[in-house]
Amino acid sequence: MSMTGEEKMSNTQKLKDYLIGEDGFLLNDMHNGKTIMLSGAWGSGKTHFWQNDLEPKLLEEFKKRDKSCTYISLYGKDSLNALKQEVFIKASSENSFLSKEVATFGFEALSSIEESDLVVGKVLSTAKGLNNYRKTTKGIKRLKDGGVICFDDFERKSKEIDLNDLFGFISQVAIEYQCKIVIILNSDVFEGEEANVFKMVKEKTVNKFFYFQPSIEELFYLIANDEKYNKLNDYKEDILKTLEETEELNARIYIQVLDNCLEWIKKDYDSKVLDVLTLATIFFIKNHEVLD
């Protein structure tokens, strides 16, 4: 008898239970002011785990508490001041559309919009970039005493942001506002001098370390259990078997494989070629480097 997806996720489930289960670390005010690090190999599904397994529960619970669970991508960030502004703007906002726009384009880019038919443009123009006392105060209030900030994409930050200053800001926010910080990064993200700086600052900043290391099976079901892939339920074990044969552990590849297989099934093609389609997808992605 085959195992269910839940049974196959024992390791990731333990981490999930520890962080957001009953009286979990991120929900317990006893841990306010603490910073934790979730590291792991590139492509192991850390961000997917946060956005799909941890963040939804936090958002639901914090809405009751009027607290903020704020996700900050460091992708393309080249100014620590702009990053600081984005943290408080996103923490203050309950408008998901605004949050997505800020995350995608960055605070400085949006603040430069003067005239636009976009609602976001009008709001930013009227509020002068939302960088005012009222917004800052609201953001601090929603973070203070129990809010959560997740910083991701460290490997994509600009060299213009000094790593020591960045961790100094993270530590200051956690302690001053008694919120919790989650840092997501690849285990080998820093090189050269930054690696030395990172080794030093993480010992001063981070209170707990977690290494996200799912098996191929765990990562596959972490993704494949999404209801959008329900039509593949009869084929998931075969797809997984092919993935295990390749020994490939990469969340982005799994998503592309499942999306391609879903399209194949929708077109009512012969399901026997799904293993070939899986292998072809992996080969194409790895050799054409489309995941940069």
N, C-alpha and C positions, 0 to 999 in steps of 0.2 A: 504494500500500500504506500502510495507516495505521500511525502510530507507536505504540509501547507507552507505558505510563504512565511507565516509567523514563526513556525517551528524552525525554519531555516535561518532566522535572523537572531540567533541567541546572543551573539557578541554585541551587535549593534543595539539590540534590545536592552541589554544590560546598561549600556552607556546612556541610552534614552531614558531608562527608568531612573538612573542616578541623577540625571540633569533635570528632567521635567516630570518624573513620576510623583507619587504622593509625597509631599514635603521634599521635593527634589531640590538640588543645589540652586538652580536658577530661580526657584519660586520661594525659597526660604530666606527671609530677611536677616537671618543669622549670618548669612554669607555676603551681606552688603559690603561694598568696598573691596571685594576680591576680584582678581583677574585670573582667568583660566585660558589655557592654550589648547586648541585642538589641531594637532599636526598629523601629517601622513604623507604618503607618496603622492606625486602629481597624478591627478585623474582618479584617485581612490574614492571619490564621491563625497568629500567633506562638505562642500557647499550644498550639494543636493541633500545631504543628510540634515543640514541646518535648515534649509528652506522648506523642506517637505515633511520632516519628522519632528523638528524642535520648534521652529518659529510659529507655526499655526497654533499650537497649544499655548505658547507664551502670549501671542497676540490676543487670543480668546480670554485668557486669565487676566492679563493686564488691562484689558478694556473695562473689566469690572472694578479694577483698582485705580483707574485713571493714571496708569503708568505707561511708560513707553518701552517698546521693544524695537530698537532702531538698527537697521542693517546699513553698514557703510562699506562700500567698495572703494579700495584705494586705487583702482584702475585709472590711470591718467592724471592722478592728483599731483600737482607740482607746487602747491603752496600749503603750508601748515595752517595759515590763517583762514584760507578758504575751507580747509577741512574742518576746522573748529566751527566755522559758521554753519557748515552743512550739518554737523552733528546736532546742533541746537535747533536748526530749522526743521529737520526731519523729526526730531523728538517732539517738537511743538505741534506738528501737523497731524491731523487725523484724516487728511485728504490723501487717499492712496494715489490718485492721479498726480498730484503735486510731488509726492515722494518719488514716484517712478521717474518723473521728468528730471528732478534734481539728481537722482542716481545716474541717469543716463547721460545727461549733458553737463552736469557739474554746476555748482552754485554760481561761479563767476560768469559762465556762459549765459545762464538764465538771467542773471542780474543785469546783463548788458542789453536785454530786450527792452526797447522803449515803446514801440508801437507794434501791436500784433493783434490778429483776430483770435488768437488762442486765448482761452480763459486764463491760462497760466501767465501769458505775457501781460495781460491786463492787471492781474493781481500783483505781479512783480513790479510793474511800472507804478501802480498806485501805492504800493507799500514800500517803494524804494528798495527793492530786492529782499524784502522781508527781514532785513538785518536791522531790526529796531528793538527797543527795550521790551516791548510787550511780547514779541515772539521769543526773544531770548529768555525772558522770565518764565514764560509758559513751558519752554523746552526744558529748562532747569527743573521746574516743578515736577514735570512728568518723569524725569530721570531720577530725581532725588529720592533717596530712601527706598530703593527696590527696583528701579528701572534696569534695562539691559541694553548694552550696545555691543554689536558684533562687528568687528573689523575684519575684512577679507581682502584677498588679492594683494597681499604684501609684495609678491614678486612683480607686480605690475605698477608699483608706485614709481614716481619720478625720482631720479637721483637728486633732484632739487630739494627734496624733503630729507633732512638729516635724520637718520635712524634713531640716534640718541634723543633728539628733540621730540620725535614722534612717540617714543615709548615714555618720555617724560610727560607728555600731554596725556597719554592714556592713563598713566599712573595717577596723575593729578585729578583727572575727572573721576576715576573710581573712588579715590579717597575723599576728595572734597565734597562730592555729591552722594557718596555712599550708594553708588549703583554698582552693577556687576558688568564686567567686561569679558567678552569672548573674543579671542584672537584665533583666526583660522589661517593657517599657512602650510606650505609644503615643507617637508622636513629638511630639504636641502636648498631652501630658497635663497640664502645669502652666500656670497662668495667674497674672497679677499678680505679687505679691511672691514666691510660690513659684517662679515661672519664673526670677526673678533668682537665688534661692537655688540652684535646680537647676543653673543654668549654672555657678555658682561651684563647687559641691561635686562635680559630675561630673568636672570637670577634675582634681580632687585624688584622686578615688576610682577612676575607671574607667580601666583600662589599654588596652582595645580596644573599638571600637565596630563593631557590625554592623547594617546596615539591611536588614530583611527586606522584600523587595519582589517577591513572586512575580507572574508574569503571571496572568491569569485561568485560562489553561490549566494552569499549574503548580499553582496553588492548588486547582483543581478535582480534578486527579489526586492531589494530596497527600491529599485526603479520599476521593475515589471509589475509590482503590486498596484501601481497607479491604475485607476479604473479605465483610463483611456486605452489600456492594453488588454482589457477583458476579453476582447475577441480573439486574443492569442492564447487563451488559457489552455486549449487543447494541444498547443505546440510549444509551450514555454520550456518544458523539460527537455525537448529535443534541441531547442535553441541553446539552452544552458549547457547541454552536453557538448555541443560544438564549441562554445566559448571556453569551456574547461580544457578542451583539447588544445586550444591555442595558448592557454595560460595567460591570456590577456586580462589585465585588471585595470579598466578605464571606464569611468561612468559615462563620459561623452560618447565613447564608442558604443557602449551598450544602448544608449538612447537612440543613436543612429541606426543600429541594427534592428531594434524593436520597431522604430518608425518605418524602416524599409520593409520589414516583414508584415507590418500592419497594412501597408499599401498593397503588398503582394496578395494578402488574403482578401482584401476588399475587391480586388480585381478578379478574384476567383481563379487564380492560377493554381497549378498543381503544388500542394503543400510539401511534396517530397523534395523539392529543390530548395527549401528554406535553409538547409545546412550550407548549400552552395552559396546562397544569397548572403548568409551570415559571414562566411569566409571572404567573399568578394568585397563586402562592405569594410571589413577590417583591413584587408589588403589595400583597398583604395584610400582609406583614411590615412593609414600609416605611410604610404608611399607618396601621397600627394600633399601631406602635411596640411590638411584643411582644418586642423583643430588649434592652430596657433591663436 
